[in-house]
Amino acid sequence: MAKALLGYVGGTDPRLTTEVQRLRRRVTDLEAQVLRLQVENDQLAEAAVEHGRLLDDAVLSDTHVPQPALT
C-alpha cells in the first residue's frame, strides 16, 4: 500500500536522495578520519612515553657523572 501511495504521489524527491547520498559519503569520510586520528594519537602517545623513558635514562646517567670536589 505504501509503495502504491508513493508511486501515486510521485516517489521520493530526487534532491532528498542526493542529499542522503552526500551525507552518507560525508559520514564515511569522517569515520575514516577518526580512525586515522586514533592511529596518529596512539603513535604520538607511544612516542611520548618513549621520550619520557629517554629523559629518565638521561637524568639517571647524569647522576653517575663524578662531580668536582668543592674546595
LINLINDA-V512555 format. One record per residue. RES is the residue in three letters. D_FIRST is the distance of its C-alpha to the first C-alpha in Angstrom with 2 decimals. Layout:
RES/D_FIRST, RES/D_FIRST
This chain:
MET/0.00, ALA/3.81, LYS/5.43, ALA/5.03, LEU/6.26, LEU/8.69, GLY/9.82, TYR/10.47, VAL/12.29, GLY/14.13, GLY/13.09, THR/15.39, ASP/18.90, PRO/21.41, ARG/23.93, LEU/21.82, THR/21.37, THR/25.12, GLU/26.01, VAL/24.13, GLN/25.98, ARG/29.21, LEU/28.85, ARG/28.17, ARG/31.32, ARG/33.23, VAL/32.35, THR/33.50, ASP/36.68, LEU/37.40, GLU/36.98, ALA/39.44, GLN/41.80, VAL/41.75, LEU/42.72, ARG/45.52, LEU/46.81, GLN/46.82, VAL/48.88, GLU/51.21, ASN/51.63, ASP/52.50, GLN/55.05, LEU/56.59, ALA/56.83, GLU/58.54, ALA/60.90, ALA/61.73, VAL/62.61, GLU/64.74, HIS/66.40, GLY/67.22, ARG/68.82, LEU/70.86, LEU/72.05, ASP/73.00, ASP/74.95, ALA/76.71, VAL/77.71, LEU/79.00, SER/80.95, ASP/82.52, THR/83.91, HIS/85.90, VAL/87.74, PRO/91.29, GLN/92.17, PRO/95.63, ALA/97.92, LEU/98.64, THR/102.32
